[in-house]
Amino acid sequence: MKLKNVLAHIVIGLGIGSVISSLSIAWMSGVDNTLKQVLVWLLASALYGVVSLLYDTDFWPLPVQIAVHLLLCCGITLATAWKLYGDSLGLGLLVQSVLPGFLVVYVVISLILFAVDHRRAREINEKLK
């Protein structure tokens, strides 16, 4: 059993389990403020996944895909944060609070995915030789 396969199954299990657990808690215990935040961020995560389908098309060149993906994900993040915290923070403070963290996470995830794709491409090219 390969570690990569185990990790992939863990990630899938976490994704499915977090949705089912959150919905079960909401159904059995009602929705408190913490659960509301979890559910709203789960919805945002689903939207990130839908937006990422952009990379499965050849409609735009990669730099344009990256820019559009970044802007859409940023919009989802800011809209989600506004829904949850906008009343208490106001727009300016919300953007100042959320945007730097979003950009750090976005860059880290993008670099990891780029490295994984680069490694896969190198392995495929080696097999073709």
Order of alpha helices (4+ residues) and beta strands (2+ residues): alpha-alpha-alpha-alpha
